[in-house]
Amino acid sequence: ERRGVAPESAVIPAAVSLTRVGWVGRIGPVLDAVDVEVIPGEVVAVVGAPASGKTTLLRVAAGITRAHAGQARIGSWEATDARARRIVGYAPQDPAWLAAFTVRELLEYWGRFHVRGNPSDAVRDALAVAGLEAHADDSISRADAPVRRRLALAQAVLGGRRVLILDEFLTGLDPSLRQELAWRLESRAAAGVAVLLSAGSLEAVERVATRVLLLRRGRVVRVASPSTLLGERVLEVVLDRPALAAPTGFRLTSFGLQADLSRVTPEAALATCRAHRLSVRASHVRLKSLEELAVS
């Protein structure tokens, strides 16, 4: 059975549930009737261009920002309820930390406020989950980007949180670190934790996400697996002379033609160009951009 997918005979209550959520900023709607569900053991990625509403969506889900419309729930509680906040670990995109502390001291400081029981045990577990044992006594002021990203994960999981909400957590990393941190998120999901994260590109989450929600101007416009979205390609054709009209299945561009390859092979598309006596100088197959995926 694939992780994150319930058997047909079972119904798993959602750990994160946003229903028709709306939020309005100073210049208009930031979120518009957004629906999101994440069940325990699932990793869901919200992907979109800058200013698409990703950060606001995650803040609403984490109970930090109250929705102006609709409903946001963590388990059976409103997301803003203190009981919900106790089981959610949230990592913002650009956390601000006390630079005078070491990694361990900072986690112990948070633990005194957010952990029931012995904070030392929770700190030890968080360091292990994030792979920070060797950096526990490093100063925050001298921590490099990989250590700071691991610390964001350690902060989020501190105290055994059952829901992780991570803003741009895998964005801007070198491939080896991104793969390792994706594996650590998968391990959390395998333990029954629900993970909701955002990203500015599909490549950042292809390794870990079970579902991708494409967000465009505050609305979820597509929901699919990463492999489905990454499998959507475009053929670009450069012509020696501009075409007077685009053949069926093509569209005119400044350099020639484009064709979606969801229902046709590149070879068949190029054969269509030859049948229309178009002078093809070059051709190239590429992945669709986020904007193209959002409107297709």
RAHU-V209229 format. One record per pair of residues at least 24 apart in sequence whose C-alpha atoms are under 6 Angstrom apart, sorted by the first residue. I is the first residue (numbers start at 0). GAP is how many residues later the second one is. D is the distance in Angstrom with one decimal. If there is no record, write none. Layout:
i:I gap:GAP d:D
i:I gap:GAP d:D
//
This chain:
i:3 gap:37 d:5.0
i:3 gap:38 d:4.1
i:13 gap:24 d:5.5
i:13 gap:25 d:4.3
i:14 gap:24 d:5.1
i:14 gap:25 d:5.9
i:14 gap:59 d:5.5
i:14 gap:60 d:4.6
i:15 gap:57 d:6.0
i:15 gap:58 d:4.8
i:16 gap:55 d:5.9
i:16 gap:56 d:5.1
i:17 gap:53 d:5.8
i:17 gap:54 d:4.5
i:18 gap:51 d:5.6
i:18 gap:52 d:5.2
i:19 gap:50 d:4.7
i:20 gap:48 d:5.3
i:20 gap:49 d:4.2
i:20 gap:50 d:5.9
i:21 gap:45 d:6.0
i:21 gap:46 d:5.6
i:21 gap:47 d:4.6
i:22 gap:44 d:5.5
i:22 gap:45 d:4.9
i:29 gap:188 d:5.1
i:30 gap:187 d:4.0
i:31 gap:186 d:5.4
i:31 gap:187 d:5.5
i:33 gap:185 d:5.9
i:38 gap:155 d:5.9
i:39 gap:152 d:5.0
i:39 gap:153 d:5.2
i:39 gap:154 d:4.4
i:40 gap:148 d:4.2
i:40 gap:149 d:5.7
i:40 gap:151 d:4.3
i:40 gap:152 d:5.2
i:40 gap:153 d:5.2
i:41 gap:147 d:6.0
i:41 gap:152 d:5.3
i:42 gap:152 d:4.7
i:42 gap:153 d:6.0
i:42 gap:166 d:5.0
i:42 gap:167 d:5.5
i:43 gap:152 d:5.0
i:43 gap:165 d:5.4
i:43 gap:166 d:6.0
i:43 gap:167 d:5.0
i:43 gap:168 d:5.9
i:44 gap:151 d:5.9
i:44 gap:152 d:4.9
i:44 gap:153 d:5.4
i:44 gap:164 d:5.9
i:44 gap:167 d:4.9
i:45 gap:152 d:4.6
i:45 gap:166 d:5.9
i:45 gap:167 d:4.8
i:46 gap:151 d:5.7
i:46 gap:152 d:4.9
i:46 gap:153 d:5.6
i:46 gap:167 d:5.1
i:46 gap:168 d:6.0
i:47 gap:152 d:5.4
i:47 gap:166 d:5.8
i:47 gap:167 d:5.0
i:48 gap:151 d:5.7
i:51 gap:164 d:5.2
i:51 gap:165 d:4.6
i:51 gap:166 d:5.5
i:52 gap:165 d:5.1
i:86 gap:74 d:4.7
i:86 gap:75 d:5.4
i:87 gap:73 d:5.5
i:87 gap:75 d:4.7
i:87 gap:76 d:5.8
i:88 gap:67 d:4.0
i:88 gap:68 d:5.8
i:88 gap:72 d:5.7
i:88 gap:75 d:4.8
i:89 gap:66 d:5.2
i:89 gap:75 d:4.8
i:89 gap:76 d:5.8
i:90 gap:61 d:5.7
i:90 gap:65 d:5.8
i:90 gap:75 d:4.8
i:91 gap:75 d:5.2
i:92 gap:74 d:4.9
i:92 gap:75 d:5.6
i:98 gap:41 d:4.9
i:98 gap:42 d:4.7
i:100 gap:38 d:6.0
i:100 gap:39 d:5.9
i:101 gap:35 d:5.4
i:101 gap:36 d:5.3
i:101 gap:37 d:4.2
i:101 gap:38 d:5.4
i:102 gap:33 d:5.0
i:102 gap:34 d:5.9
i:102 gap:35 d:5.9
i:103 gap:32 d:4.9
i:114 gap:44 d:5.3
i:121 gap:37 d:5.3
i:125 gap:28 d:4.8
i:125 gap:32 d:5.3
i:129 gap:24 d:5.3
i:161 gap:31 d:4.8
i:162 gap:30 d:5.6
i:162 gap:31 d:4.8
i:162 gap:32 d:5.9
i:163 gap:31 d:4.8
i:164 gap:31 d:4.8
i:164 gap:32 d:5.6
i:165 gap:31 d:4.6
i:166 gap:30 d:5.6
i:166 gap:31 d:5.1
i:167 gap:30 d:5.0
i:167 gap:31 d:4.8
i:169 gap:34 d:5.7
i:170 gap:33 d:5.7
i:181 gap:26 d:5.5
i:220 gap:73 d:6.0
i:232 gap:28 d:5.5
i:232 gap:53 d:5.6
i:232 gap:54 d:4.4
i:232 gap:55 d:5.4
i:233 gap:25 d:5.7
i:233 gap:26 d:4.7
i:233 gap:27 d:5.6
i:233 gap:51 d:5.6
i:233 gap:52 d:5.4
i:234 gap:24 d:5.2
i:234 gap:49 d:5.8
i:234 gap:50 d:4.6
i:235 gap:47 d:5.5
i:235 gap:48 d:5.2
i:236 gap:45 d:6.0
i:236 gap:46 d:4.4
i:237 gap:43 d:5.5
i:237 gap:44 d:5.1
i:238 gap:40 d:5.6
i:238 gap:41 d:4.6
i:238 gap:42 d:5.3
i:239 gap:39 d:5.6
i:239 gap:41 d:5.7
//
